[in-house]
Amino acid sequence: MRGIIKTHLDQKQYGFIKGDDGKDYFFRYSSFDDTDKSKICEKLLVDFDPKATPKGYVAIKIQVVGKGAVGYTSPDKFLCSVTDKFRDFEILEFSKWMVMGSSRNPNEAKEDMINRAKMIGANALVKVEYFRSTGEETSDSGRGTHYFTIHSCRAIAVNIGKRVVNGSIIDDFICIDKRAAYLKSKLVAKTRRAKLYRLIFWIVILCVSLGLYVSNRVIFAVILIVIAYIFSHATNYDWWLVEI
């Protein structure tokens, strides 16, 4: 009978073949002939002998039909792992970049991290870690300080793929390090500009405040400095992308 490999697990050395009769046949890698086991992948066309057992249908004496080029395909959705392994995928590019996300909501923090990983060409994250910190802001009444929890996530950006017939070559998945380095340089430059603008802003504020102080308008000088302090925080645009 002829069929196509539907799913397989390298770690377990087994999988399922969709036969021409529409049935799913369980198979073990040991049932193949002298085929290189590393070539076993989804959508691979095979011939086999069907066998019925008390536990279901089994494929034996499997032979590969044709010589379709084996490549890789990306996952249908972005994947995350607290380890450095995925059940059905291989890591094709293990980058040297860590991405982070943060929010007052833990789910939004994770989504923030994933969106940033996509910006540098990753399709998965490994060694995902979650942590919390405390932030503070002026209360709505303007008196006192309000404290709140900041939820954060961090992980290493990777590209993963699953072996399939006529899939993409590995080189098509290698892009994170180059894209991340380029983006990091742009963000660092943007942060430096923000700090420079803040410095210039403060020089102007201090000059104006000094003029108010000299003209005996001390209260206005104090108010101006306080307002400037509240609204003059420079943004660190590159904090979320770290080379490891």
C-alpha positions as CSV (number, residue, x, y, z in Angstrom):
1,M,0.0,0.0,0.0
2,R,1.1,3.6,-0.6
3,G,0.8,6.4,1.9
4,I,2.2,9.7,3.2
5,I,3.8,10.2,6.6
6,K,1.3,12.3,8.6
7,T,3.2,12.8,11.8
8,H,6.4,11.6,13.5
9,L,8.4,12.1,16.6
10,D,12.2,11.8,16.3
11,Q,12.6,11.4,20.1
12,K,10.2,8.5,20.3
13,Q,11.2,7.0,17.0
14,Y,7.6,6.5,15.8
15,G,4.8,8.2,13.9
16,F,1.7,7.7,11.7
17,I,1.2,7.2,8.0
18,K,-2.0,8.2,6.2
19,G,-2.7,5.3,3.8
20,D,-4.4,5.5,0.4
21,D,-7.4,3.8,2.1
22,G,-7.8,6.8,4.4
23,K,-6.7,4.9,7.5
24,D,-3.9,6.0,9.9
25,Y,-1.1,3.4,10.3
26,F,1.3,3.5,13.2
27,F,4.9,2.9,12.4
28,R,8.3,2.7,14.1
29,Y,11.5,3.9,12.5
30,S,12.8,0.3,12.7
31,S,10.2,-0.7,10.2
32,F,12.0,1.2,7.4
33,D,14.5,-0.5,5.1
34,D,18.0,0.9,4.9
35,T,16.7,4.5,4.5
36,D,18.6,7.1,6.4
37,K,16.4,7.6,9.5
38,S,17.3,11.4,9.5
39,K,15.4,11.7,6.2
40,I,12.1,10.6,7.7
41,C,9.8,13.6,7.7
42,E,6.2,14.7,7.1
43,K,4.7,14.5,3.6
44,L,7.2,11.8,2.7
45,L,5.8,9.3,0.2
46,V,6.2,5.7,1.2
47,D,5.1,2.1,0.3
48,F,4.4,-0.3,3.2
49,D,2.7,-3.5,4.1
50,P,-0.5,-2.9,6.2
51,K,-1.1,-5.0,9.3
52,A,-4.0,-5.2,11.6
53,T,-3.3,-5.7,15.4
54,P,-5.5,-5.6,18.5
55,K,-4.3,-2.1,19.1
56,G,-4.9,-0.8,15.6
57,Y,-3.4,-0.6,12.2
58,V,0.4,-0.9,11.8
59,A,2.7,-0.2,8.9
60,I,5.7,-2.6,8.3
61,K,8.3,-3.1,5.6
62,I,8.3,0.6,4.8
63,Q,10.1,1.9,1.7
64,V,10.6,5.5,0.6
65,V,9.1,6.3,-2.8
66,G,10.9,8.9,-4.9
67,K,13.6,11.3,-3.7
68,G,11.9,14.5,-2.8
69,A,14.2,17.1,-1.2
70,V,13.9,17.3,2.6
71,G,13.5,20.8,4.0
72,Y,11.9,22.6,6.8
73,T,8.6,24.4,7.5
74,S,7.8,26.9,10.3
75,P,5.2,26.3,13.0
76,D,1.6,27.6,12.3
77,K,1.8,29.9,15.3
78,F,4.5,31.4,17.5
79,L,5.8,28.9,20.1
80,C,7.3,29.4,23.6
81,S,9.1,27.0,25.8
82,V,10.5,27.2,29.4
83,T,13.2,24.8,28.3
84,D,15.2,24.7,25.0
85,K,13.2,21.9,23.4
86,F,10.0,21.6,21.3
87,R,8.0,18.4,20.8
88,D,7.7,18.4,17.0
89,F,10.3,21.0,16.0
90,E,14.1,21.4,15.7
91,I,15.9,24.5,16.7
92,L,17.5,25.7,13.5
93,E,18.9,29.0,14.8
94,F,19.7,29.6,18.5
95,S,20.4,33.3,18.6
96,K,22.5,35.3,21.0
97,W,19.7,37.7,21.8
98,M,17.3,37.9,24.7
99,V,14.0,39.8,24.4
100,M,11.8,41.1,27.2
101,G,8.3,42.4,27.6
102,S,6.5,44.1,30.5
103,S,3.1,45.3,31.4
104,R,0.8,45.7,34.4
105,N,-1.0,42.6,33.1
106,P,1.0,39.2,32.9
107,N,-0.7,38.1,29.7
108,E,0.1,41.4,28.0
109,A,3.7,41.2,29.2
110,K,4.0,37.8,27.4
111,E,2.4,39.2,24.3
112,D,4.7,42.2,24.4
113,M,7.7,39.9,24.5
114,I,6.4,37.8,21.6
115,N,5.7,40.8,19.4
116,R,9.2,42.1,20.0
117,A,10.7,38.7,19.1
118,K,8.8,38.8,15.8
119,M,10.5,42.1,15.1
120,I,13.9,40.4,14.9
121,G,12.6,37.5,12.8
122,A,12.1,34.8,15.4
123,N,9.3,32.3,15.3
124,A,9.8,30.9,18.8
125,L,11.3,31.6,22.2
126,V,13.1,29.3,24.6
127,K,14.0,29.5,28.3
128,V,11.1,31.7,29.0
129,E,11.2,33.4,32.5
130,Y,8.6,35.4,34.3
131,F,9.4,37.9,37.1
132,R,7.8,40.9,38.9
133,S,9.0,44.2,40.1
134,T,7.4,47.3,41.7
135,G,6.7,50.6,39.9
136,E,5.7,53.9,41.3
137,E,3.8,57.0,40.1
138,T,2.2,60.1,41.5
139,S,-1.3,59.4,42.8
140,D,-4.3,60.8,40.9
141,S,-4.8,63.3,43.7
142,G,-1.3,64.6,43.2
143,R,-0.4,63.8,46.8
144,G,1.8,60.8,47.7
145,T,3.0,58.0,45.6
146,H,1.1,55.1,44.1
147,Y,2.9,51.7,43.8
148,F,2.0,49.0,41.3
149,T,3.2,45.6,40.1
150,I,5.1,45.3,36.8
151,H,4.9,41.9,35.2
152,S,7.8,41.0,33.0
153,C,8.9,38.1,30.8
154,R,12.2,37.4,29.1
155,A,13.4,34.6,26.8
156,I,16.0,33.8,24.1
157,A,14.9,34.2,20.5
158,V,15.2,31.2,18.2
159,N,13.9,29.9,14.9
160,I,12.5,26.4,14.7
161,G,11.4,24.1,11.9
162,K,9.9,20.7,11.2
163,R,11.3,18.5,8.5
164,V,9.0,18.1,5.4
165,V,9.5,17.2,1.8
166,N,10.3,20.2,-0.5
167,G,10.5,22.6,2.5
168,S,12.7,25.6,2.9
169,I,16.4,25.3,3.4
170,I,18.0,26.0,6.8
171,D,19.6,29.2,5.5
172,D,16.1,30.7,5.1
173,F,15.7,30.4,8.9
174,I,19.0,32.1,9.9
175,C,18.3,35.8,10.3
176,I,17.8,36.7,14.0
177,D,21.4,37.7,14.9
178,K,21.8,40.0,11.9
179,R,18.4,41.7,12.3
180,A,18.7,42.0,16.1
181,A,22.2,43.6,15.8
182,Y,20.8,46.1,13.3
183,L,17.8,47.0,15.3
184,K,19.8,47.3,18.5
185,S,22.1,49.8,16.9
186,K,19.1,51.9,15.8
187,L,17.5,51.8,19.3
188,V,20.7,52.7,21.1
189,A,21.1,55.7,18.8
190,K,17.5,56.7,19.5
191,T,18.1,56.4,23.3
192,R,21.2,58.6,23.0
193,R,19.2,61.3,21.2
194,A,16.5,61.2,23.8
195,K,19.1,61.7,26.6
196,L,20.7,64.5,24.7
197,Y,17.3,66.2,24.2
198,R,16.6,65.8,27.9
199,L,20.0,67.4,28.8
200,I,19.3,70.4,26.5
201,F,15.8,70.6,28.0
202,W,17.2,70.8,31.5
203,I,19.8,73.4,30.6
204,V,17.0,75.6,29.3
205,I,14.8,75.0,32.4
206,L,17.6,75.8,34.7
207,C,18.5,79.0,32.9
208,V,14.8,80.1,33.0
209,S,14.5,79.2,36.6
210,L,17.7,81.1,37.5
211,G,16.2,84.1,35.8
212,L,13.0,83.8,37.8
213,Y,15.0,83.4,41.0
214,V,17.1,86.5,40.3
215,S,13.9,88.5,39.7
216,N,12.5,87.2,43.1
217,R,10.0,84.9,41.6
218,V,11.2,81.9,43.6
219,I,7.8,80.2,43.7
220,F,7.5,80.2,40.0
221,A,11.1,78.8,39.6
222,V,10.2,76.0,42.0
223,I,7.0,75.2,40.2
224,L,8.8,75.1,36.8
225,I,11.4,72.7,38.1
226,V,8.9,70.4,39.6
227,I,6.8,70.3,36.4
228,A,9.9,69.7,34.3
229,Y,11.0,66.8,36.5
230,I,7.6,65.1,36.1
231,F,7.5,65.4,32.3
232,S,11.2,65.2,31.3
233,H,12.0,61.5,31.7
234,A,14.1,60.2,28.8
235,T,13.0,56.9,27.3
236,N,15.3,54.0,27.1
237,Y,14.3,52.5,23.8
238,D,16.7,49.5,23.7
239,W,16.2,48.0,27.2
240,W,14.1,45.1,25.9
241,L,16.8,43.7,23.5
242,V,19.9,42.3,25.1
243,E,22.9,40.5,23.6
244,I,23.8,37.4,25.7
